[in-house]
């Protein structure tokens, strides 16, 4: 069996450790590199040491050293770090699986441009369950296009730095597209004071941050006399890691192109 040679960015973080464990458990994958921030005490340490199973791969700050043996890089870090990795991967033909959130329009454009040089899977959430939920939301939005107010409520741990979450924004985009709207024009990200009656064409967002919540998302379709709630709740980051591995397998036969998890799961019409 040919094994996928996978590197992990942010190897000393919570998600990075989960990814390393997932790669170690996959029969068709092998850890081929690990990246960390320059100056971090983890630099030079074995990437598997956090989980008690040495991997024989050191965490590197230098991209050339950390990616020398890799064909894939899984990146769930920060936009500034991911964009630096993106440039290197595009130049060296390393396939990239991006789960980082918080990109601005320029960052998204850079990802699209890099996809002309290497294969990229870019999704704000790689959970299989979340991506099935997105498909359900598309169907619900089309069926509940009139007479229902739409609100998206998301909750994450106290350490998350961007809001709303990338997953919540993706949910909003899917719903807006299904309704023929532009999310940039109809999104409402906060309410305070005398706001007046709710504009029925808007999509509202509410953000909760606290504790160690991994990720909860609920979309509320509130009509007259009834309401429909579609929810997804994460209890482990393992779902993201397993989705990232599915993305690697999907990209195995791709040389270039920009894809998302809907492509990976064959959920597009």
GIRA-V591659 format. One record per backbone hydrogen bond with DSSP energy under -0.5 kcal/mol. CO is the residue of the C=O (numbers start at 1). NH is the residue of the N-H. If there is no record, write none. Layout:
co & nh
CO & NH
CO & NH
This chain:
co & nh
4 & 6
4 & 30
5 & 71
5 & 72
6 & 32
6 & 33
7 & 74
8 & 35
10 & 13
10 & 16
13 & 17
14 & 18
15 & 19
16 & 20
17 & 21
18 & 22
19 & 23
20 & 24
21 & 25
22 & 26
23 & 26
26 & 29
28 & 4
30 & 6
30 & 32
32 & 69
33 & 8
34 & 60
35 & 11
37 & 40
40 & 43
42 & 45
45 & 59
46 & 49
48 & 51
48 & 53
49 & 52
57 & 47
59 & 44
60 & 36
62 & 66
63 & 67
67 & 70
71 & 95
72 & 7
73 & 75
73 & 97
74 & 9
75 & 99
75 & 100
78 & 82
79 & 83
80 & 84
81 & 85
82 & 86
83 & 87
84 & 88
85 & 89
86 & 90
87 & 91
88 & 92
89 & 93
89 & 94
93 & 95
95 & 73
96 & 98
96 & 121
97 & 75
97 & 99
98 & 123
104 & 108
105 & 109
106 & 110
107 & 111
108 & 112
109 & 113
110 & 114
111 & 115
113 & 116
114 & 117
114 & 118
115 & 257
118 & 257
119 & 96
120 & 122
120 & 259
121 & 98
121 & 123
127 & 131
128 & 132
129 & 133
130 & 134
131 & 135
132 & 136
133 & 137
134 & 138
135 & 139
136 & 140
137 & 141
138 & 142
139 & 143
140 & 144
142 & 145
149 & 151
149 & 222
150 & 204
151 & 153
151 & 220
152 & 206
153 & 218
154 & 208
155 & 216
156 & 210
157 & 160
165 & 169
166 & 170
167 & 171
168 & 172
169 & 173
170 & 174
171 & 175
172 & 176
173 & 177
174 & 178
175 & 179
176 & 180
176 & 181
177 & 180
181 & 183
182 & 185
182 & 186
183 & 187
186 & 203
188 & 205
193 & 195
198 & 200
199 & 202
202 & 150
203 & 188
204 & 152
206 & 154
208 & 156
210 & 213
211 & 158
213 & 157
215 & 234
216 & 155
217 & 232
218 & 153
218 & 220
219 & 221
219 & 230
220 & 151
220 & 222
221 & 223
221 & 228
222 & 149
223 & 225
226 & 223
228 & 221
229 & 231
230 & 219
232 & 217
234 & 215
236 & 239
237 & 240
237 & 241
238 & 242
239 & 243
240 & 244
241 & 245
242 & 246
243 & 247
244 & 248
245 & 249
246 & 250
247 & 251
248 & 252
249 & 252
250 & 253
251 & 254
255 & 119
257 & 120
257 & 259
259 & 122
260 & 263
260 & 264
261 & 265
262 & 267
262 & 268
263 & 266
